[in-house]
Structure formats: structure tokens, C-alpha cells
Amino acid sequence: MSRKERENMIQFLTTVEGMHERKLMLMTDADIEHIYTRVYSMHERN
């Protein structure tokens, strides 16, 4: 994952889910991508 993709995913998760950026920064790319995919799918349905 590129740095920009990671930044965009983190920004989405902090805005939509209210997650703390500090916590996300400690996660691996795979963890962030998994959470992002789950949240985005739920958000897209609504």
C-alpha cells in the first residue's frame, strides 16, 4: 500500500468511525486495510 493510500484510509476511519489516529498509526497496513474495508462496506450500504 502506498503512503497516500494509508493516509486516506486513516483519514476516513478517523472521520467516519471516530477512531484515534494515534492508535491507527501503530497498526500494520494489513490491519488498517481490513478495518477500512469492513467500515467502508457498511458505510456504503447506508
C-alpha positions in Angstrom: 0.0 0.0 0.0 1.3 3.4 -0.8 1.8 6.1 1.8 -1.0 8.2 0.3 -3.5 5.2 0.4 -2.6 4.6 4.0 -3.2 8.3 4.9 -6.5 8.3 3.1 -7.7 5.2 4.9 -6.7 6.6 8.2 -8.4 9.9 7.5 -11.6 8.1 6.5 -11.5 5.9 9.7 -10.9 8.9 12.0 -13.7 10.9 10.3 -16.4 8.2 9.9 -15.7 5.9 12.8 -14.2 8.3 15.2 -11.1 6.2 15.7 -8.0 7.7 17.2 -5.3 8.5 14.6 -2.5 7.5 17.1 -4.0 4.0 17.5 -4.2 3.6 13.7 -0.6 4.7 13.2 0.6 1.7 15.3 -1.3 -0.8 13.2 0.1 -2.7 10.2 -1.0 -1.9 6.7 -3.0 -5.2 6.6 -4.8 -4.3 9.8 -5.8 -0.8 8.5 -6.9 -2.2 5.2 -9.1 -4.9 6.9 -10.8 -2.3 9.2 -11.2 0.1 6.3 -12.8 -2.5 4.0 -15.2 -3.5 6.7 -16.2 0.1 7.7 -16.4 1.2 4.0 -18.7 -1.7 3.1 -21.0 -0.9 6.0 -20.9 2.8 5.2 -21.6 2.2 1.5 -24.8 0.2 2.3 -26.3 3.1 4.1 
